[in-house]
Amino acid sequence: MLRALTSALRLPRPWRPLRTRSCASHGATGDPEIQVRALTGRDQGITEILMNRPSARNALGNILVSELLEALAQLREDQQVRVLLFRSGVKGVFCAGADLKEREQMSEAEVGIFVQRLRGLMNEIAFPAPTIAAMDGFALGGGLELALACDLRVAASSAVMGLIETTRGLLPGAGGTQRLPRCLGVALAKELIFTGRRLSGAQAQALGLVNHAVSQNEEGNAAYHRARELAQEILPQAPIAVRLGKAAIDRGMEVDISSGMAIEGICYAQNIPTQDRLEGMAAFREKRPPRFVGK
């Protein structure tokens, strides 16, 4: 068992730079529905994925899902990504969920295939580096499922979110039935899914659904700025240790505590030979800030 866990938890081979910052498939207007931007200066190490489909309130249609999958596949190989931040370029909305107008045109078989792709997208957001969702507006159905797939969530107090599928004759199909109870507990998750209840950002924070809720500003991007501040707190930390800590938590939560402790031990062992561990010890001894390089 330990040999299998060690193989599953092995860090990826050295990452390659992202080949392109744009996607080939475009929406009806000819413009890409997402934009990927690597920040610079004091924010170097933060990469943003900006969803920008204003005509459909960032609804998850075929093109948007394809572009997100393509971007995630490329970013996974980019060693410079220390924090991945999801945000919206459409004021007042994070993601309105699945594109039901598009889905109406699909056959039952096509619906099944698309939902599988959507579920696969949420699994791909289980990224090696920490992920943050900046929710500055509506995050409904698949939009909240996307946020739930992220490690951390920041919302405007006025944002509205919920798994509302039962109000449309559906049930959450992109991980909501699994990730919400892991986040909030079974009973509360059942209540929210059974009722299709919508929550404000402030209510979501009180329940523990989001990490931080902030008052919205005139520009409509207060959650984004708070999410960026949170990312800046992560940046100075040892990136390999952060990734291994994430892996230990994520995989450990799926098993009993004895197996979880074994997973933690495997992750810890992988960190021992890193340059960053030695740098952290040297910095402590010399009473200076550490300079981690991700090796």
N, C-alpha and C positions, 0 to 999 in steps of 0.2 A: 504493500500500500504506500509506504513512504517513498519507494522508488517512483511510483506513478505520480505522486504529489510533487516530487522534486522536478520531474519532467514537465508537469503542467505549469509549475511556477517559475520555470527558468526564464530569465530576462531575455527579451528578443535580441537578435544579432545587432551590431551597431547600426543605428538608423541612418537612412540616406536623406538628403535634403528633399523638400517638396519640389516636384518637377514644375508645377504651375500653380498659380493662385486663382485660376478661373476654371469653370467647367464648360465642357463642350456643348451640352444640351441646354437649350434656352426655352423660356416660356413663350406665350403667344405674342408678346411684344417684341421678341427677339433678344431681350435682355436676360442675363442669368438671374435665377431666382434666389441664389445665395451669393454672398461675397465672403472671401476669406482674407483676413489681414493679419500679418504678424506685426505686433507693436514694437516700437523702438525706444531708445533712451532708457529711463528708469523702468519702463514697462517691458523691456526686452525679455522674451520668454513667454509672454502672453500672446496667444493667438485667438482671434475672434472669428466665429462663424456668424455672419449677419444674414438673417432670413428676410427677404425683400420681395414679397409677392402681394403688393397692396390690393390688387383687384380681387383677391380671394382671402384677404386677411391672414395671409401666410398659411392657408389651409394646406394640408399634406396631400398633394396630388402626385401623379407619376413623375413629373419632371422635378419637382422639389425633392422628392424622396431620392431620385436617381442622383441629383447633384450633391445631396448630403452624403450619400453612400460613397460617391467618388471622392469627395473632399476628405472624408474620414479615412478612407483607405490610403490616401496620399499622406495625410498628416500623421498617421500612425508610424510612418517611416521617418519622420522629421525629428531629429534629435534636439532641435532648438525649442520644441514645444514643451514647456514646463507646466503651463496651465491652459486649458481650452475653455473658452467662454462662448456660450450661445446667447445671442441677443436678437432683437428685431429692429428692422429699419422702417417698420410701419407703426406710426404713433397710435397708442392706445390698445395695441394687441401684441402678444407674444406669439401665439399660434392658436388659431381657431379650431384646430383639430383636423380630422380627415376631411377631404374634399368630397362631400356627399353629392354635390351636383355631378362631379365626374364619376362617382361611383354608381349613380343612377343609370349611366350608360353602359355599365359593365354587365356581363352575364354572371350567373352564380359562380361558375368556374373562375372567371377573371377576378371576381371579388375575393375568392379564397386565395388566389395567387398574390393579389395585391396586399392583403392583410399579412400574409407570410413575409413579404418584403418589408412591410412596415414594422413587423415584429423583429425582423433581422436588423433594421436600422437602429431600433432601440438597443439591441444587443451590441451593435458596433459602437454605440456611445459609451459602453463600458470600456473606456479608453485607458491606455497605460498611465497617462498623466491625469491629475485631478481635472474634473469638469465642473463648470458652474453655469447654471441657467439664470439669466437676468430677466425677470418677468415684470415688464413695465405695463402690462395690460392683460387682456383676456388670454387665459390658458385653459382651454376647454377640451375634454375628450383626449384625443391624441396629442394635443398641445401640452396637457398636463402629464401625459405619459412620457413625452419627450423630456420634460423637466425632471420627472421622477427617475429617469434613466441617468441623470447627471448626479454627481457626488453631492453637490451643494446647490441650494436654491436661494435666490434673493428676490424679493417681490416688493413692488410698490404697495403701500397700505391699501390703496384703492383698486389694485388689480383684482380681477375676478377669475377664479379657477374652480374646476371640478371635473369629476368623471361623470358626465351627464348622459352617457350612452343609453341608459335605461329609459330616458325620456324620449328617445328616438327609436325605440323598439330594438335596441342593440345591447350589447354588453362590451366592456372594455376588451379589446383584442390585441393590443400592442404592449402588453406587460402590466397594465393597470391592476388586474386582479392579483398579481403577484408582488409588485413593488409597493403598492399602497399599504397592504397589511404588514409588510416588512418595515415600512416607515412608521406607521401609526399604531400597529396592533390589529388583530383580526376583527374584534368587535366594532371598533370605530370605522375601519375600512369598509366593513359590510354595511354599516349605517349609511356612509357617504355614497357607496355604489348603489345600494338598494333604492335610496331616495333621489339620486341624481342631484344632490344638493350642491349649490354654488357657494363658495367661500370668498371672503375678501382676503387680501394679503395679510391684514392684521389678524383676522381669525385663523388663517393658515399658520401664522407664526405661533399663536397661542396653542395650537394643537401639535406643533412640531413638524408640520408639513414643509415649512420653509425655515431656513436658518436665520434670516433677517428680513424685517419689513421696514420700509422707510417711506416717509411722506413724499408724495409725488411733487416734482418741480414743474415750472412752466414749460420746459422743453419736453417733458414727458419721458425722461430717461434717468430718473433718480435711482432706480434699481440697478441699471447698468453701471452707474458711477460707484455704487456701494459694492457691486460684484467685482469691479476692477480694483477697488481698495482691498477686498478680500484676496484677490489674486496676488496683489502686491505683497501681502503678508506671507504667501506661500513661496514666492520667488526666491528669497534668500536661503531657504532651507535646502538641504542636500537632496538633489532630485532623485537619485537612485533610492535613497532611504524613503523618500515620500512615495515613490511608485511601489516599492516593496511593502510599505505599510498599508497602502491601498489594497494591494493584492491579498495581504494577510487578513485584512478586515473582510473584504468581499467574499473570499473563499471560505474563511472561517465561519461566517454567518450561515453558511449552508450546511454545516455539519455539527456533530456533537462537540462539546468543549474539549474533550481529549484529542479528537482529530484536529480541532482548531488550534490547540497548543502545538501539535506537531507541525501544522502549516506555518505557524509563527516561527518555530525553530528553523524550518527550512528557509524561510525568507531572511531571518536574522543571519543564518550562515552565509547566504549569498552576499550580504552586505559587508561581512568581515574583511574580505580582501580588497575592498575598494579604496582608492586614493582619498575619497571624501571622508571616510571614517578616520583615517590617519590625520587628515587636515583638521577635522573637528577636534580631535584630541590635542593636536599641536596648538591650535588656536586657544583652547581652554588653558593649556599649560602656560602659554605666552601672554594670556590676558588680552587677546585681540579678537576682532570679528573674524570668523572663518571665511575662506574664499573657496566655495565649492564649485567644481567644474563638471560634475556629472560623470566621473570616472572612478 
